[in-house]
Amino acid sequence: MKSSPFSRSSLILLFSCALLLFALSVLLPAYDDSPRGDFRTRVSSYDASAIGHAAFYDMLRRLDFPVSRRLGGQSPAMGKGSLLVMIEPDGIFADDDSSELLAVPSRLVVLPKWKGVRDERRPDWISRAYPSDVREASLCCQQFADGTAEVVRTLWPATWKTNELGIVPKGGEVVQLVRSPRMRAVVGTDEGILVGETWDGMGSVWVLSDPDLLSNSGLVQGDNAFFMVRLISTIRGEGPGRLGPPVMFDEGLHGFTLPENTSIRQLFRFPYSLVVLLVCLSGALLALAGSLRFGKPQRIGSACLYGTEELIVNGARMLDYAGYQDMILRRHARMTLRAAGDALHAPSGLGDGELAVWLDRIGQARGVELSCAELLRDIERTPSGGRRDLERLFALVGNMYQWKREILHDSGTCGQTR
């Protein structure tokens, strides 16, 4: 019969690795709460490229603003005074949520200005950026803020005619501004409004016309970071800190959604996770119970052994299992001493010590180098219990047997024992 190419330990290892990989393939997707969306093409607060807004979101979080993100499918309803930040809304994904978004009491709408081409070697970077059509910014402002607004692009002004925030922003050569008779200018010039406020039927709507002030590349320019913190604090009506109303970034407008709530994900949520845990424990106990039967069946031996030799072997195994090795060796040494005394016709009535002294006198006469009395003392002095002591005791009993062979050599009775 051809043997298996794998050992038992190898098979157990391979089976364990396969089971672990299967468990990871089920558990990792079940516990993955990251949003679903195309991170490579959408400009968002997840985007770390030059035109993205990840730095702005992280800055507010580090300053202890109560920031969060809204994904597609989540309700934008928040408490009184809360702020919904809509940075460069994408009209493709805005249609389904427009009615709910427009009902939020306080909103900040940042108009789009740039489009980027992703770097093939670094998907989180862009290889180049180019201005988007100004009509896209106008449509975005009309949809989410002011239906009569118009967006224009002009040279960056040297000074701002109106600046209620008190901090001068820094931009590039071209600035994007809003023109609207219904919008109050918070920061602006005669050419248009950079930051404006308007009202609709539900609440106040703030508009930041140029996203360069909060993009990853523009936030570090001049006092733009202070400008944006002042703007957010002014809209909330509170200073930086968690005591004020929350700030929610709307990423549903960029196509980011919650992961699908599948049956697998539901199994690993309370209270269904308790059932999964009990099933796994039951399977582990079943595997442990069946592990003793794994592999090739063992041959069943005979229940009883017959004959003198088998009887001696069984008796020796039983004594060894009981732990009587040292006692048997000491008894064997005394029997060897008595056997030698009987073979040499020692006087009757002698104790073990006296018999050993009498036999040593005969041994000296016969030229025996070993001393029976010394061997007997060493055997009695050897302690019991340790493996080293048992090995020493075995060696001493062997020497005792060798002494017996030497002293009985001339008598012709070598090897006789009782």
C-alpha positions as a printed Julia matrix, in Angstrom:
418×3 Matrix{Float64}:
   0.0     0.0     0.0
   1.44    3.38   -1.07
   1.96    5.8     1.83
   0.59    9.37    1.8
   3.0    12.08    0.51
   2.08   14.32    3.47
   2.69   13.65    7.13
  -0.05   14.06    9.68
   1.4    17.35   11.0
   1.68   18.74    7.44
  -1.94   17.93    6.68
  -3.09   19.58    9.92
  -1.04   22.69    9.08
  -2.42   22.91    5.53
  -5.99   22.42    6.72
  -5.55   25.09    9.42
  -4.15   27.61    6.91
  -7.0    26.96    4.48
  -9.57   27.37    7.27
  -7.92   30.61    8.42
  -7.93   32.07    4.9
 -11.6    31.17    4.49
 -12.46   32.8     7.8
 -10.57   35.99    6.84
 -12.31   36.12    3.45
 -15.67   36.13    5.29
 -14.8    38.29    8.3
 -12.89   41.12    6.59
 -15.7    42.11    4.2
 -18.23   41.74    7.02
 -16.38   44.22    9.26
 -15.39   46.62    6.45
 -17.29   49.84    7.16
 -15.34   52.01    4.71
 -17.48   53.96    2.23
 -18.0    52.73   -1.29
 -17.04   55.08   -4.13
 -14.41   55.94   -6.71
 -11.65   57.59   -4.65
  -9.5    58.1    -7.73
 -11.79   60.39   -9.73
 -13.96   62.28   -7.22
 -12.69   65.44   -5.48
 -13.73   64.99   -1.83
 -12.6    65.12    1.78
 -11.04   61.69    1.22
  -8.88   63.08   -1.61
  -5.23   63.86   -0.76
  -4.36   65.34   -4.15
  -3.63   69.03   -4.72
  -7.3    69.86   -5.45
  -8.77   67.57   -2.76
 -10.05   68.59    0.68
  -8.58   65.91    3.01
  -6.31   68.46    4.75
  -9.24   70.8     5.5
 -11.29   68.0     7.07
  -8.3    66.77    9.1
  -7.5    70.33   10.27
 -11.0    70.83   11.66
 -10.86   67.43   13.35
  -7.52   68.27   15.01
  -8.95   71.59   16.19
 -11.71   69.66   17.99
 -14.51   70.65   15.66
 -17.23   67.95   15.84
 -16.83   66.96   12.19
 -18.33   63.92   10.46
 -19.18   62.71    6.96
 -22.57   61.99    5.4
 -22.65   59.2     2.82
 -25.27   58.39    0.23
 -28.33   56.81    1.82
 -27.88   58.59    5.16
 -30.25   61.29    6.31
 -28.7    64.8     6.46
 -31.04   65.85    9.27
 -29.08   67.38   12.15
 -29.68   69.41   15.27
 -30.4    73.12   15.51
 -27.45   75.25   14.42
 -25.67   72.37   12.71
 -23.73   73.03    9.53
 -23.79   70.92    6.37
 -20.67   71.5     4.23
 -21.15   70.83    0.51
 -17.77   71.19   -1.21
 -17.87   71.18   -5.01
 -21.13   69.19   -5.35
 -21.29   66.78   -8.25
 -24.62   67.21  -10.02
 -24.56   63.57  -11.18
 -25.16   62.34   -7.64
 -27.09   65.31   -6.26
 -30.48   64.67   -7.85
 -31.66   61.91   -5.48
 -30.78   63.83   -2.31
 -31.5    67.42   -3.38
 -34.85   67.71   -1.59
 -33.42   66.55    1.75
 -30.25   68.63    1.42
 -32.12   71.83    0.72
 -34.16   71.31    3.91
 -31.05   71.57    6.16
 -31.22   74.85    8.17
 -27.58   75.9     7.68
 -25.39   75.06    4.67
 -22.0    76.04    3.27
 -21.72   75.51   -0.48
 -18.24   75.61   -2.04
 -18.43   75.98   -5.82
 -16.35   73.82   -8.18
 -13.44   75.31  -10.14
 -10.9    72.59  -11.1
 -10.76   69.17  -12.66
  -7.79   66.84  -12.35
  -6.19   64.0   -14.28
  -5.05   61.21  -12.0
  -1.43   60.09  -12.06
  -1.19   56.51  -13.35
   1.71   55.69  -11.02
   0.2    57.4    -7.94
  -3.62   57.17   -7.96
  -3.84   59.5    -4.95
  -2.04   62.26   -6.92
  -2.96   64.19  -10.03
  -0.65   64.64  -13.0
  -2.28   67.94  -13.99
  -5.26   70.16  -13.19
  -7.28   72.36  -15.53
 -10.17   74.81  -14.93
 -13.66   73.48  -15.3
 -16.33   75.25  -17.29
 -17.55   78.29  -15.38
 -21.11   77.31  -16.27
 -20.79   74.25  -14.01
 -20.1    76.54  -11.05
 -23.09   78.73  -12.0
 -25.43   75.73  -12.21
 -24.16   74.42   -8.85
 -24.76   77.78   -7.17
 -28.24   78.05   -8.69
 -29.17   74.51   -7.6
 -27.92   74.6    -4.02
 -27.82   78.29   -3.05
 -29.21   81.09   -5.22
 -31.26   80.48   -8.35
 -30.38   83.93   -9.77
 -26.61   83.73   -9.19
 -23.93   84.0   -11.88
 -20.3    82.95  -11.5
 -17.45   84.92  -13.1
 -13.67   84.61  -13.1
 -11.36   87.6   -12.91
  -7.92   88.61  -11.65
  -7.26   88.25   -7.93
  -7.97   91.64   -6.33
  -5.33   93.6    -4.47
  -7.81   94.48   -1.7
 -11.3    93.42   -0.66
 -13.94   96.1    -0.43
 -15.9    94.07    2.11
 -14.3    91.65    4.59
 -16.38   90.93    7.69
 -14.13   87.99    8.66
 -11.12   90.27    9.22
  -8.59   87.9     7.64
  -7.23   88.47    4.15
  -7.17   85.29    2.03
  -4.47   84.49   -0.5
  -5.15   82.97   -3.93
  -3.68   82.53   -7.37
  -3.84   84.78  -10.38
  -7.51   84.14  -11.13
 -10.31   84.27   -8.59
 -13.83   82.87   -9.0
 -16.61   85.15   -7.74
 -20.43   85.14   -7.54
 -22.73   87.91   -8.68
 -26.23   87.98   -7.24
 -28.55   90.79   -6.11
 -30.05   88.5    -3.46
 -26.74   87.54   -1.78
 -25.21   89.55    1.06
 -21.47   90.01    0.62
 -19.38   88.86    3.58
 -16.09   89.02    1.65
 -16.17   90.62   -1.78
 -15.32   93.41   -4.23
 -17.15   95.36   -6.89
 -16.42   92.46   -9.29
 -18.3    89.9    -7.21
 -18.61   88.0    -3.93
 -16.05   85.54   -2.54
 -18.05   84.66    0.58
 -21.73   85.45    0.62
 -24.87   84.66    2.59
 -28.38   84.22    1.32
 -31.65   82.88    2.68
 -34.14   80.38    1.36
 -37.32   79.06    2.84
 -35.5    76.74    5.28
 -32.52   78.71    6.58
 -29.25   80.42    5.76
 -27.01   79.37    2.88
 -23.37   80.44    2.8
 -21.44   80.35   -0.46
 -17.65   80.18   -0.92
 -17.12   80.83   -4.59
 -13.43   79.8    -4.89
 -12.33   76.35   -3.55
  -8.63   77.31   -3.76
  -8.8    78.62   -0.19
  -9.45   75.16    1.3
  -7.86   72.75   -1.18
  -4.86   70.75   -0.04
  -2.5    72.98   -2.01
  -4.22   76.27   -1.16
  -4.92   75.78    2.55
  -1.23   76.27    3.41
  -0.96   79.55    1.46
  -0.87   82.74    3.51
  -3.6    82.94    6.15
  -6.06   80.71    4.3
  -6.21   78.16    7.16
  -7.14   80.94    9.64
  -9.6    82.34    7.13
 -11.42   79.01    6.8
 -11.5    78.42   10.57
 -12.96   81.91   11.06
 -15.56   81.24    8.35
 -16.69   77.93    9.88
 -16.81   79.45   13.37
 -18.84   82.43   12.11
 -21.42   80.21   10.43
 -21.75   78.02   13.55
 -21.96   81.06   15.81
 -19.4    79.49   18.16
 -15.63   79.36   18.46
 -13.58   76.21   17.73
 -14.41   73.3    20.01
 -16.78   70.41   20.55
 -19.24   72.51   22.55
 -20.65   74.06   19.37
 -23.0    72.48   16.84
 -21.66   69.66   14.62
 -20.19   70.09   11.15
 -21.07   67.43    8.57
 -19.27   67.06    5.24
 -21.61   65.76    2.55
 -19.82   63.04    0.55
 -23.01   61.54   -0.83
 -22.83   64.32   -3.45
 -19.56   62.79   -4.67
 -20.93   59.29   -5.05
 -19.75   57.78   -1.74
 -22.23   55.39   -0.15
 -22.46   53.05    2.81
 -21.37   49.44    2.28
 -24.2    47.12    1.31
 -25.94   45.56    4.31
 -25.67   41.91    3.22
 -26.74   38.83    5.16
 -23.08   38.02    5.88
 -22.58   41.4     7.54
 -25.78   40.91    9.53
 -24.55   37.59   10.92
 -21.61   39.28   12.65
 -23.7    41.92   14.38
 -25.31   41.56   17.8
 -27.32   39.49   18.66
 -26.72   37.21   15.65
 -22.98   37.18   16.42
 -23.75   35.08   19.53
 -25.21   32.34   17.33
 -22.15   32.43   15.04
 -19.87   32.19   18.08
 -21.72   29.14   19.43
 -21.58   27.44   16.02
 -17.82   28.06   15.76
 -17.23   26.71   19.27
 -19.29   23.63   18.5
 -17.3    23.04   15.31
 -14.02   23.41   17.19
 -15.11   20.91   19.84
 -16.23   18.48   17.13
 -12.87   18.81   15.38
 -10.99   18.16   18.63
 -13.15   15.12   19.37
 -12.44   13.67   15.93
  -8.73   14.51   15.85
  -7.84   11.26   17.67
  -9.31    9.28   14.76
  -7.37   11.24   12.14
  -5.01    9.32    9.88
  -4.31    5.63    9.31
  -6.14    3.24   11.71
  -3.87    1.64   14.31
  -3.5    -2.12   14.35
  -5.26   -3.7    17.3
  -2.9    -6.02   19.19
  -3.75   -9.1    21.18
  -5.4    -8.42   24.5
  -3.33  -11.12   26.28
   0.18  -12.53   25.78
   0.84  -16.16   26.63
   4.0   -18.04   27.66
   6.74  -17.55   30.28
   8.6   -14.83   28.38
   5.41  -12.85   27.69
   4.42  -13.17   31.35
   7.78  -11.75   32.46
   7.54   -8.91   29.93
   4.02   -8.0    31.08
   5.07   -8.09   34.71
   8.07   -5.85   34.01
   5.85   -3.34   32.18
   3.4    -3.23   35.05
   6.18   -2.66   37.62
   7.73    0.03   35.42
   4.35    1.74   35.03
   3.86    1.68   38.84
   7.27    3.34   39.43
   8.93    0.57   41.48
  12.26    0.59   39.6
  14.48    1.6    42.52
  12.87   -0.9    44.89
  13.31   -3.75   42.37
  16.99   -2.87   41.8
  17.76   -2.84   45.53
  15.95   -6.16   45.99
  17.89   -7.61   43.03
  21.2    -6.54   44.69
  20.31   -8.33   47.94
  19.22  -11.46   46.03
  22.56  -11.43   44.18
  24.37  -11.23   47.54
  22.38  -14.17   49.0
  22.86  -16.24   45.84
  26.63  -15.82   46.06
  26.57  -16.71   49.8
  24.55  -19.87   49.15
  26.89  -20.9    46.33
  29.94  -20.53   48.61
  28.26  -22.2    51.63
  28.28  -19.12   53.87
  27.38  -19.62   57.55
  23.66  -19.39   58.2
  22.16  -16.54   60.22
  24.37  -13.77   58.8
  22.79  -10.42   57.95
  23.38   -8.63   54.63
  26.29   -6.58   55.99
  27.93   -9.51   57.77
  27.5   -11.73   54.7
  29.11   -9.04   52.5
  32.16   -8.84   54.81
  32.53  -12.68   54.83
  32.27  -12.78   51.0
  34.86   -9.96   50.62
  37.41  -12.07   52.57
  36.85  -14.93   50.13
  37.0   -12.48   47.24
  40.39  -11.18   48.37
  41.7   -14.71   48.48
  40.44  -15.3    44.96
  41.79  -12.0    43.59
  38.46  -10.21   43.13
  39.0    -6.45   42.86
  35.4    -5.33   43.52
  34.21   -5.06   47.14
  30.76   -6.43   47.82
  30.4    -4.46   51.09
  31.23   -1.14   49.37
  28.8    -1.83   46.54
  26.06   -2.68   49.01
  26.68    0.55   50.97
  26.62    2.64   47.81
  23.34    1.03   46.77
  21.72    1.74   50.12
  22.97    5.36   50.15
  21.7     6.19   46.66
  18.48    8.23   47.0
  15.27    7.46   45.13
  13.09    9.5    42.79
  15.46   11.2    40.35
  16.39    9.96   36.9
  20.13   10.41   37.57
  19.82    8.51   40.83
  18.03    5.68   39.05
  20.78    5.49   36.42
  23.47    5.36   39.16
  21.54    2.66   41.0
  21.27    0.61   37.81
  25.05    0.9    37.27
  25.78   -0.22   40.86
  23.5    -3.27   40.51
  25.32   -4.12   37.28
  28.63   -3.96   39.13
  27.13   -6.22   41.81
  26.26   -8.79   39.15
  29.81   -8.56   37.73
  31.23   -9.1    41.23
  29.16  -12.26   41.6
  30.46  -13.65   38.3
  34.06  -13.03   39.37
  33.8   -14.5    42.86
  32.01  -17.66   41.68
  34.32  -18.27   38.74
  36.51  -20.81   40.58
  33.61  -22.6    42.24
  32.07  -23.74   38.96
  28.66  -22.32   39.92
  28.78  -19.09   37.93
  25.32  -17.74   37.11
  23.38  -19.87   39.64
  20.84  -17.93   41.67
  17.84  -18.65   43.78
